[in-house]
């Protein structure tokens, strides 16, 4: 109900905020706070979308490794200074992708047990969204950004926006700090994820009440510039 313009096929609005969904199960993906990772298996088998269960695992592991490397899965720093998770140049990136692909192909007793919350979030994003042939028409992210550092939030949000431009993305999100400035500045702060260019609009819950939606000006400006090109 916060979205302006024409709605995607399968979505209809009734009244002010009554949303009707006419989508198949494959059109909806939810990423929750409790990220599941099985024990005693090759991680690539868990990452494989159901449509790819019978395909060769090596190319899938390579694709997943490339996506994870792009998201700085192994990065030891959060300021973005060490590109490609701490390696420099194309050769270093290729070596990292090959190493990660081999890790995904190997059998692990508890692969996710040694990962940070941010790494597990990136792994789940690759599994549930980025490895799919097409993005889901409706993507629900329940506190997905919570375990990510500020720099990783911007990185992941930018990748999501680029990969799924036609998807409706609904995010349950708590900002790192609640703004105390004036209304306009507060709205800009609440929109501020990936440089303020991720959210199209937001709705606040304050004192148990859902407030009316407010647009995010940065996202609207970027969308207008993209359409102009």
Order of alpha helices (4+ residues) and beta strands (2+ residues): beta-beta-beta-beta-alpha-alpha-alpha-alpha-beta-alpha-beta-alpha-beta-alpha-beta-beta-beta-beta-alpha
